[in-house]
Amino acid sequence: MDADVWDFRPELHVGPEAGVTGFRVEASDGRIGKVAEAVYEPGAAYIVVDTGPWILGASFLLPAGTVDRVDRRAGVVGLDLTRNDVSTSPPYDPRTTPGDLAYLHQLQDHYRRTS
């Protein structure tokens, strides 16, 4: 994973004009859901993944740096994470995050350890 987990990798050409909202999300070991929301702010970019039935409708905030591939034709975002990496990440609460800096630091530390 890149040192800065809060930016999309430049070679993926992801941004507001070429977004990924609605794309299917696949971890290295299988599908985990779809992109419910994407934020493209430099240094603060992330996706929110709705897992649907995989984890009883839970959502996860994933730093943009965890995205390692985008297939626009198939509508797929790939992660350099396993399903377990995602399911054991700090809980996401849309009412308090991503504005909670302590949460963002905890999340960043979690994903740096999984790389």
C-alpha positions in Angstrom: 0.0 0.0 0.0 1.3 3.5 -0.7 2.6 5.5 2.2 -0.4 7.9 1.9 -3.5 5.8 2.4 -5.8 8.8 1.8 -5.2 9.3 -1.9 -6.2 7.2 -4.9 -3.2 5.9 -6.8 -2.5 8.2 -9.8 -2.4 5.4 -12.4 -6.0 4.5 -11.6 -7.3 7.9 -12.9 -10.1 8.1 -10.2 -11.7 11.4 -9.4 -15.0 13.3 -9.6 -14.9 13.2 -13.4 -14.2 9.4 -13.4 -15.9 8.2 -10.3 -16.5 4.7 -8.9 -19.8 5.1 -7.0 -22.0 2.1 -7.7 -19.1 -0.1 -8.7 -18.8 -3.7 -7.3 -16.0 -4.0 -4.7 -13.7 -7.1 -4.6 -11.1 -7.9 -2.0 -8.2 -10.1 -3.0 -10.2 -13.1 -1.9 -13.7 -12.3 -3.1 -16.6 -9.8 -3.4 -17.5 -7.6 -0.5 -20.1 -5.2 -1.7 -20.5 -2.0 -3.7 -19.3 1.6 -3.5 -22.0 3.5 -1.8 -20.1 6.8 -1.7 -16.7 8.1 -2.9 -14.9 11.2 -1.8 -12.0 12.4 -4.0 -10.5 15.2 -1.9 -6.7 15.1 -2.2 -5.2 13.8 1.0 -8.7 12.8 2.4 -10.1 10.5 -0.3 -12.0 7.4 0.6 -14.8 5.0 -0.4 -17.7 3.8 1.7 -18.6 0.2 0.9 -22.0 -1.2 1.5 -21.5 -4.9 2.1 -25.2 -5.9 1.7 -25.8 -9.5 2.9 -22.1 -10.3 3.3 -22.0 -8.7 6.8 -25.6 -8.0 7.4 -25.7 -4.7 5.6 -22.7 -3.2 7.3 -20.8 -0.4 5.7 -17.0 0.2 5.9 -15.0 3.3 5.2 -11.9 2.4 3.2 -9.0 4.9 2.5 -8.5 5.5 -1.2 -5.0 4.0 -1.0 -6.5 0.5 -0.5 -7.9 0.6 -4.0 -5.4 -1.1 -6.3 -7.3 -1.6 -9.5 -10.4 -0.2 -11.3 -12.1 -2.0 -14.2 -14.5 0.6 -15.7 -15.8 -1.8 -18.3 -16.9 -4.4 -15.6 -17.7 -1.7 -13.0 -15.3 -3.2 -10.5 -13.1 -1.7 -7.8 -10.4 -4.0 -6.5 -8.7 -3.8 -3.2 -5.3 -4.9 -2.0 -7.0 -6.3 1.1 -8.6 -9.5 2.1 -12.2 -9.8 3.3 -10.9 -10.3 6.8 -8.9 -7.1 6.6 -12.1 -5.2 5.8 -14.4 -7.0 8.3 -11.9 -6.4 11.2 -11.5 -2.7 10.5 -12.8 -0.1 13.0 -16.6 0.2 12.8 -18.0 2.9 10.5 -20.8 5.2 11.8 -22.0 7.7 9.1 -23.3 10.0 11.9 -19.8 10.5 13.4 -17.3 9.6 10.8 -15.4 10.5 8.7 -15.1 13.9 10.6 -13.8 12.1 13.7 -10.0 12.5 13.6 -9.4 9.8 16.2 -11.4 7.4 14.1 -9.5 8.3 10.9 -6.1 7.7 12.7 -7.4 4.4 14.0 -8.5 3.4 10.5 -5.2 4.6 8.9 -3.2 2.5 11.4 -5.4 -0.6 10.8 -4.8 -0.4 7.0 -1.2 0.3 7.3 -0.8 -2.9 9.4 -2.6 -5.0 6.8 -0.4 -3.9 3.9 
